[in-house]
Structure formats: C-alpha cells, structure tokens
C-alpha cells in the first residue's frame, strides 16, 4: 500500500516571504515523488520530481523540494512567494506495482499568498 | 498549454443518461490516464492505458468504461449516471507510463448530473 499526506488544507504566506507546503509519504521500496500545481479551472501542471540522487530538487517557477528519506517527507519550498503562486498544490507518490505504475495523490494544499 | 486536449469542457446531463468524454494526448505520448476530481474525494485515479492496452485500473465503477484507440486518443464512457458522478474528469498523458515519468493534464471536463 502507499499513501500521501498533506497535513495542511491551506497555507497562508505574505508576498515575498518563504513558503513551505508539506508532504509526507508511505510506500514500500524506493519512492518516486512529484509535485503538481492546479490553478482555478485548469488541469494539474507538473512542477518537479524526485527520482534518485540529490535530495534537493529544483523545478519550475522557482520552486524546489527537499527529499528526506528518514522523515519520509518531500516538502515543497520557494524562497520568496508571489501572489501568482496562489493555487492548489498536490504531492504524489509513484511506484511500480504488479508490473504497472501506481500513482497516489495527496488531497491537495491550497496556497494563499497575501499581497 | 499542456498539449492534452479534452472535450467537451462542460457537460450537463440527467440522471440515468450516458456520456462520452474524449481525450487527445500530447504528441508522442503513449500512455493515457483518467482521473476524477471531486470536493469530497480529491483526485481519484480511474484507469490507465498504454498504446491501446489497459495497463492499470483504479477506483473505476462498473458503470464506467474507457478505451484507447489506435491513434492513441482515448474515450471515457460513463453510463447510468447518478448525481454523485458530478465531478471534474481529467485526462493525462505521459511518454511511457512508467513510474518515474510525469504526467501532463488536460483542462478537464466538468460533468454536472441533474
């Protein structure tokens, strides 16, 4: 079994401040971890992924995420938030199960950047 | 623009009816996924196809079915619709459908069952 937890329904941050959106996961074997963003009335957009190697992964729009194996976490971060970053953020874990890809998404965290 | 095209964007239909949602994947992508997004259930994986073959099944009801055609476009058929089927239905595609590849999502079809 595998699961993803996004413990915060909503995160509020002031524009210009650093932001963190939290994600923890549970999966057997090596995890493949993803972050996606969803703007209103749009589909999900891929931000970044961790496959292997460097624990700090850089992605689109200045976002980065840190993989922490001991804490089974993959938190999304950005040094300086923009109002345009306000959106719904999804963490996902993927693995191979029974010969095919199994992907599980978290419930999403709404990020509100306050001007 | 992700390159994944879904039609229609909006659909309103009555309970008991049948609808078909259509998806054209990104050029070169062989794998197609269908997801259902609702407020109370979040994003639920329904089914995955790879190069015309069903590859994985998630929480897809028996009233729902899908297929991927030789030109790689896919259709999701929803029948005997119930009020609870009202949701956003997303199609996504990826090159290989492997566990380390990211998916690209369409803008979704918003289904309202009345």
Boltz contact constraints between the chains, C-beta under 6 A:
constraints:
  - contact:
      token1: [A, 32]
      token2: [B, 99]
      max_distance: 6.0
  - contact:
      token1: [A, 32]
      token2: [B, 100]
      max_distance: 6.0
  - contact:
      token1: [A, 42]
      token2: [B, 107]
      max_distance: 6.0
  - contact:
      token1: [A, 43]
      token2: [B, 90]
      max_distance: 6.0
  - contact:
      token1: [A, 43]
      token2: [B, 105]
      max_distance: 6.0
  - contact:
      token1: [A, 43]
      token2: [B, 106]
      max_distance: 6.0
  - contact:
      token1: [A, 43]
      token2: [B, 107]
      max_distance: 6.0
  - contact:
      token1: [A, 43]
      token2: [B, 108]
      max_distance: 6.0
  - contact:
      token1: [A, 44]
      token2: [B, 105]
      max_distance: 6.0
  - contact:
      token1: [A, 46]
      token2: [B, 102]
      max_distance: 6.0
  - contact:
      token1: [A, 49]
      token2: [B, 102]
      max_distance: 6.0
  - contact:
      token1: [A, 51]
      token2: [B, 100]
      max_distance: 6.0
  - contact:
      token1: [A, 94]
      token2: [B, 99]
      max_distance: 6.0
  - contact:
      token1: [A, 95]
      token2: [B, 99]
      max_distance: 6.0
  - contact:
      token1: [A, 96]
      token2: [B, 99]
      max_distance: 6.0
  - contact:
      token1: [A, 100]
      token2: [B, 55]
      max_distance: 6.0
  - contact:
      token1: [A, 100]
      token2: [B, 56]
      max_distance: 6.0
  - contact:
      token1: [A, 101]
      token2: [B, 97]
      max_distance: 6.0
  - contact:
      token1: [A, 101]
      token2: [B, 99]
      max_distance: 6.0
  - contact:
      token1: [A, 105]
      token2: [B, 43]
      max_distance: 6.0
  - contact:
      token1: [A, 107]
      token2: [B, 42]
      max_distance: 6.0
